[in-house]
Amino acid sequence: MSSDNFTIQEFEPWMKEQILQLTESEYPFMKGWFDKRFAALYENQFQRNRHKIFVAVTENNKITACISFIYWPINFRGEALNSYQMVGLLVDPAARGAGLFRKVLQKMDA
């Protein structure tokens, strides 16, 4: 699968179910509680509008990769830094080897 068949973009609410399904297919032991973890990590009042989730989406709106970060405030020498902690990384097995991880990180850096 070529990485040219994907668009890298920020998370939109319609993507949540696909991210849950991708996670649970990769990590079956998370079935049934990952939706609670998702809510706790990204939908809580502190993280809302601060977290960062980037996805690779096919032309058919299929999520094939996801990397997520939560806001992780750090103070350095009295200055608050705008910092993040990566908490999730998934690539659909069918899309591995297409350079998606690198492309998602490049989008995040931009």
C-alpha positions as CSV (number, residue, x, y, z in Angstrom):
1,M,0.0,0.0,0.0
2,S,1.5,3.3,-1.0
3,S,1.6,6.2,1.4
4,D,0.3,8.4,-1.5
5,N,-3.1,6.9,-1.0
6,F,-3.6,8.6,2.4
7,T,-4.4,12.0,3.7
8,I,-2.9,13.0,7.1
9,Q,-5.2,15.1,9.1
10,E,-6.3,16.0,12.6
11,F,-8.9,14.0,14.5
12,E,-12.6,14.7,13.8
13,P,-15.4,13.2,16.0
14,W,-16.6,10.8,13.2
15,M,-13.2,9.0,13.4
16,K,-13.6,7.9,17.0
17,E,-15.4,4.6,16.3
18,Q,-12.9,3.6,13.7
19,I,-10.0,4.4,16.1
20,L,-11.7,2.3,18.8
21,Q,-12.1,-0.6,16.3
22,L,-8.5,-0.4,15.1
23,T,-7.3,-0.4,18.7
24,E,-9.4,-3.3,19.7
25,S,-8.4,-5.3,16.6
26,E,-4.7,-4.8,17.4
27,Y,-5.1,-5.2,21.2
28,P,-8.1,-7.5,21.8
29,F,-7.5,-7.3,25.6
30,M,-8.7,-3.7,25.4
31,K,-12.1,-4.6,24.1
32,G,-14.8,-3.2,26.2
33,W,-12.8,-0.7,28.1
34,F,-10.8,1.3,25.5
35,D,-13.8,3.6,24.9
36,K,-13.6,4.5,28.6
37,R,-9.9,5.1,28.3
38,F,-10.4,7.2,25.2
39,A,-12.9,9.4,27.1
40,A,-10.6,9.7,30.1
41,L,-7.6,10.7,28.0
42,Y,-9.1,13.0,25.4
43,E,-12.6,14.0,26.3
44,N,-12.0,15.2,29.9
45,Q,-12.3,18.9,30.7
46,F,-8.6,19.5,31.1
47,Q,-7.6,17.8,27.8
48,R,-10.5,19.0,25.7
49,N,-9.1,21.2,22.9
50,R,-5.6,20.5,24.1
51,H,-4.9,16.9,23.1
52,K,-3.6,16.1,19.6
53,I,-4.6,13.2,17.5
54,F,-3.4,12.8,13.9
55,V,-4.7,10.1,11.6
56,A,-4.0,8.7,8.1
57,V,-7.3,8.4,6.2
58,T,-7.9,6.7,2.8
59,E,-10.0,8.1,0.0
60,N,-12.8,5.9,1.4
61,N,-12.5,7.5,4.9
62,K,-10.9,4.5,6.4
63,I,-8.6,5.3,9.3
64,T,-5.3,3.4,8.7
65,A,-3.0,5.0,11.3
66,C,-3.4,7.1,14.4
67,I,-0.9,8.8,16.7
68,S,-2.2,10.6,19.8
69,F,-0.7,13.0,22.4
70,I,-2.1,14.5,25.6
71,Y,-1.2,17.9,26.8
72,W,1.5,17.3,29.4
73,P,2.4,20.7,31.1
74,I,5.9,21.0,32.3
75,N,7.5,24.0,34.1
76,F,11.1,24.6,33.3
77,R,12.9,27.3,35.3
78,G,9.6,28.9,36.1
79,E,8.3,28.9,32.5
80,A,5.3,26.8,31.5
81,L,6.2,24.8,28.4
82,N,3.7,23.7,25.8
83,S,4.5,20.0,25.9
84,Y,2.8,16.7,25.1
85,Q,3.1,13.1,26.0
86,M,2.5,10.4,23.3
87,V,-0.1,7.9,24.5
88,G,-1.1,6.0,21.4
89,L,0.3,4.8,18.1
90,L,-1.5,2.5,15.7
91,V,-1.0,1.4,12.1
92,D,-3.4,-1.0,10.4
93,P,-1.4,-4.1,9.6
94,A,-2.4,-3.8,5.9
95,A,-0.9,-0.3,5.8
96,R,2.4,-1.1,7.5
97,G,5.6,-0.3,5.5
98,A,4.0,2.6,3.7
99,G,5.8,5.3,5.7
100,L,2.6,6.4,7.5
101,F,4.3,6.9,10.9
102,R,6.8,9.3,9.4
103,K,4.1,11.2,7.5
104,V,1.9,11.5,10.6
105,L,4.9,12.9,12.6
106,Q,5.7,15.4,9.9
107,K,2.1,16.6,9.9
108,M,2.3,17.0,13.7
109,D,5.5,18.9,13.5
110,A,4.0,21.3,10.9
